[in-house]
């Protein structure tokens, strides 16, 4: 079976209306691209833009902060989200950000929605980020 893709087509036509809204919002903001920032600037910019998806705050029966010890003894912050107090299956959520930006707070709204819509518990792990913590620290924290 062959698949045809017109490489000259406008890539915007491949996006959903909701995704187009996010892309346009980012473009209108006119911020310096992350690749042009140092790590500290990129972390701050990412945190400041965390609400770009404009998700409504999902109320949940349980939202609890705790910590998980890493293999080297470091205490990793984590947050537990659950739509009920029942025993539920658990989704381990590891935020994106190239192992350099992002944290529990930047993905709070998304984790709340995941727990609500999936009907499961979500544990968001705040693994250690580069460049302060070199590879494979984030990978090992996640494992």
C-alpha positions, 0 to 999 in steps of 0.5 A: 500500500502506498501513502501519498503526502504532498510535501508542498501542502500547508502543514497547518491543514494537518492540525486540529482547530484546538492545536491551531489555536495553541500554535497561533497563541504561541506565535502571537506572544512573540517570545524568544525561542527556547533554543536561543535561551540559556537553561535558566531562561528556558525553565522560567519561560516554560513555567510562565507559559504553562497555562497556554492550553487554558485547561479548566481546573479539574476538581478531584477527590484527591490531590496530594504531594509526597516524595519518592526516594531515588536510587541515590537517596535523593527525595523526588517530589511527586503529586498524586491525583485521583478522581475518587478515594477508591483503589485505582490503577495508576498512570505514572506521568513524566512531563515533557521538556527535553529533560531540561524544562517542566515540573509538577506545576507546569503539568498540573492541569493536564494531570488533573484532566488525565485522572478525571477523564481516564478514571485512574490515579495519576502520579506526576514525578518531578525528576531532576533536570539538566543541565544541573543534573547530567544524563542519565539522572532524569532517566534513572529518576524515572526508572 
